[in-house]
């Protein structure tokens, strides 16, 4: 009985957070409610500390960043981020730190391609490439916009080289599928290790992209459109 009561309270609390921090803010051109001011963001963090967007590299200094959207080396052919930064919600970053520590025993580590993505960037991506298999539809928003999705791979700590996978990042072919069977034995083993490790720590791989992982509690986080500069100013 107490368990049922606790579950109900947890549901009501989660629902309150979603209403407060995901669906009661400024409306986008696509009809979604998106948090787009520092005041709205601060209010959410005051209600629940887990809502904080944390600078991943500050929390995990040894993690490798390769933020492709801060360069021209991405599917758009242009730099869409002003700087190579990676933010995620606090529980996401805590799990990434645990994963990094676990991988050390295998002499491996994480390399991050992308993390929190402002909603305006998702709109831009979709206008450039309107295929919702690989680019989030702005009518729904992305889990990247919620600070609850990470694009990443594995690296060899000794060499710094990426482990070989079935495709490169942002490959829009069948080779990117998380259960693609046409890779080499090494590629498949590396991908399997990454997926199993991330799953163990509360993430789910996106079926069309072996590098994309959604945090299992992503629903509790609202869509965001704060820039990296705004987040720096807040913190």
C-alpha atoms as one frame of an Amber mdcrd trajectory, in Angstrom:
protein
   0.000   0.000   0.000   2.803   2.371   0.937   4.561   1.499  -2.318   1.470
   2.439  -4.322   1.141   5.706  -2.415   4.823   6.512  -3.013   4.452   5.720
  -6.726   1.427   8.007  -6.953   3.283  10.832  -5.211   6.284  10.345  -7.491
   4.023  10.439 -10.540   2.293  13.619  -9.352   5.650  15.243  -8.601   6.999
  14.292 -12.028   3.810  15.582 -13.646   4.172  18.873 -11.790   7.738  19.225
 -13.038   6.689  18.516 -16.617   3.913  21.104 -16.442   6.163  23.592 -14.691
   9.318  23.020 -16.727   8.218  21.508 -20.009   4.791  22.680 -21.080   4.068
  26.017 -19.456   6.580  28.335 -21.048   7.046  30.327 -24.246   5.534  28.870
 -27.412   7.749  28.078 -30.422   6.791  28.644 -34.057   5.930  24.935 -34.173
   3.478  25.163 -31.287   5.665  23.647 -28.582   6.256  25.096 -25.154   9.980
  25.770 -24.828  11.983  27.221 -21.940  13.795  30.156 -23.489  14.604  32.570
 -20.662  17.057  32.411 -17.785  14.253  33.144 -15.314  12.239  30.119 -16.459
  15.286  27.896 -16.263  16.225  29.109 -12.767  12.677  28.434 -11.609  12.920
  24.819 -12.784  16.271  24.301 -11.055  14.894  25.814  -7.844  12.073  23.264
  -7.928  14.350  20.323  -8.737  18.177  20.407  -8.690  18.244  17.576 -11.269
  17.053  20.128 -13.848  20.455  21.845 -13.836  22.393  21.722 -17.098  25.951
  20.839 -16.123  29.118  21.508 -18.119  30.230  17.919 -18.769  33.946  18.611
 -19.143  34.077  20.591 -15.905  32.426  17.677 -14.091  34.507  15.018 -15.880
  37.789  16.761 -16.835  39.295  13.694 -18.511  36.398  13.177 -20.910  37.127
  13.903 -24.594  35.032  16.392 -26.547  34.710  16.387 -30.323  31.745  18.704
 -30.739  31.177  18.394 -34.463  28.502  21.071 -34.685  31.044  23.657 -33.533
  32.987  22.832 -36.718  32.226  22.410 -40.415  32.752  18.654 -40.098  29.085
  17.697 -39.802  26.174  17.002 -42.115  25.326  20.714 -42.477  28.826  21.659
 -43.657  28.792  24.671 -41.325  29.520  25.517 -37.705  26.176  25.897 -35.919
  27.492  26.136 -32.348  29.538  29.185 -31.305  31.851  27.040 -29.176  32.724
  23.398 -28.546  30.733  22.846 -25.376  28.763  19.943 -23.936  26.028  20.325
 -21.304  23.574  17.769 -19.905  21.191  17.463 -16.963  22.820  16.633 -13.652
  21.683  12.958 -13.407  22.918  12.372 -16.971  26.366  13.746 -16.178  26.603
  11.730 -12.966  26.010   8.546 -14.956  28.520   9.588 -17.618  31.129   9.974
 -14.888  30.347   6.478 -13.615  30.665   5.111 -17.160  33.997   6.870 -17.651
  35.300   5.322 -14.426  34.113   1.860 -15.443  35.720   2.102 -18.871  39.091
   3.000 -17.351  39.525  -0.614 -16.260  39.425  -1.525 -19.962  41.796   1.356
 -20.813  38.966   3.059 -22.645  37.054   6.309 -22.307  34.206   8.347 -23.793
  34.325  10.885 -26.598  31.304  13.166 -26.880  30.092  14.479 -30.224  27.035
  16.335 -28.952  24.931  16.748 -25.831  22.410  19.504 -24.981  21.264  21.201
 -28.157  19.278  24.466 -28.093  15.852  24.066 -29.678  16.608  26.723 -32.316
  19.387  24.481 -33.661  16.944  21.581 -34.022  14.697  23.849 -36.076  17.654
  24.781 -38.286  18.689  21.140 -38.749  15.199  20.123 -39.819  14.929  22.960
 -42.293  18.223  21.808 -43.822  17.431  18.079 -43.742  13.707  17.318 -43.160
  14.063  13.584 -42.491  12.881  12.723 -38.979  14.705   9.385 -39.023  17.983
  11.214 -38.485  16.950  14.790 -37.626  14.402  15.536 -34.907  11.134  17.068
 -36.038  10.783  20.502 -34.355   7.061  19.823 -33.945   8.080  17.296 -31.295
  11.515  18.544 -30.298  14.588  16.481 -29.555  15.760  14.774 -26.397  18.947
  16.714 -27.033  16.821  19.844 -26.464  15.927  18.407 -23.067  19.571  17.919
 -22.095  18.857  14.205 -21.820  20.538  12.768 -24.921  24.201  12.207 -25.695
  26.003  11.434 -28.958  29.255   9.628 -28.196  31.727   6.858 -28.917  34.639
   5.002 -27.289  38.310   5.967 -27.396  41.541   4.169 -26.537  43.013   6.027
 -23.560  46.587   5.289 -24.582  46.379   6.467 -28.203  43.362   8.768 -28.035
  42.005   7.079 -31.137  38.340   6.241 -31.572  37.441   2.568 -31.533  36.277
   1.376 -34.916  32.498   1.302 -35.302  30.195   0.271 -38.167  29.962   3.874
 -39.397  31.170   7.377 -38.732  29.169   9.856 -36.647  26.255  11.456 -38.559
  26.242   8.697 -41.153  22.698   8.587 -42.518  23.027   5.125 -44.058  21.984
   1.702 -42.794  25.484   1.288 -41.319  24.431   3.647 -38.514  21.609   1.372
 -37.336  22.298   0.101 -33.824  21.856  -3.560 -34.817  23.384  -3.345 -38.301
  24.785  -6.796 -39.068  27.164  -5.918 -41.896  30.060  -4.667 -39.794  33.295
  -6.480 -39.068  33.692  -8.577 -35.936  35.745  -5.801 -34.303  33.253  -3.088
 -35.226  30.328  -5.118 -33.930  32.144  -5.953 -30.695  33.023  -2.302 -30.056
  29.459  -1.194 -30.714  28.134  -3.953 -28.457  30.437  -2.860 -25.628  29.303
   0.739 -25.950  25.598  -0.132 -26.038  25.830  -2.558 -23.110  27.792  -0.117
 -20.973  25.437   2.770 -21.644  22.371   0.562 -21.056  23.770  -0.571 -17.717
  23.879   3.061 -16.596  20.366   4.077 -17.555  20.562   4.974 -21.242  18.792
   3.589 -24.317  20.406   3.553 -27.746  18.453   5.126 -30.614  17.789   2.370
 -33.136  18.837   4.429 -36.182  22.073   5.804 -34.663  24.512   3.666 -32.682
  26.084   6.838 -31.199  22.858   8.378 -29.841  21.739   7.549 -26.276  18.642
   8.802 -24.490  18.621   8.993 -20.704  15.783   6.794 -19.469  14.232   9.596
 -17.375  14.214  12.106 -20.234  10.465  12.765 -19.809  11.030  14.788 -16.644
  13.024  17.448 -18.510  11.450  20.187 -20.601  12.527  21.466 -23.998  15.153
  24.198 -23.752  16.369  27.008 -25.982  19.053  28.634 -23.870  22.387  29.295
 -25.555  25.697  28.059 -24.165  26.525  31.679 -23.325  23.337  32.031 -21.283
  24.143  28.855 -19.364  27.644  30.149 -18.637  26.212  33.406 -17.312  23.805
  31.552 -15.026  26.432  29.257 -13.572
